[in-house]
Amino acid sequence: MPTYNKKFELSIKDIDLIERSLRFQISHLSHTETSSQTKESVENHNKIIELMSVLSTFHNQKIWYAQTHHTHVPLG
């Protein structure tokens, strides 16, 4: 039985494109939300939450580097 591919090889450009696309979609959905609680606005809100969850997954998997002082303590 075939299994899911758990290893993806994405470049920094690929990940940047995915993140920008997700942010654009979130922005588009947030502009189409209305103040009244219609079915469409609730669906848009749920989609925004789902997309933000994907963005946070990307963010949490990044390795952040910071400049260090000669004492090897991160600056700022």
Buried (B, 14 or more C-beta within 10 A) or exposed (E): EEEEEEEEEEEEEEBEEBBEEBEEEBEEBEEEBEEEEEEEBEEBBEEBEEBEEEBEEEEEEEEEEEEEEEEEEEEE
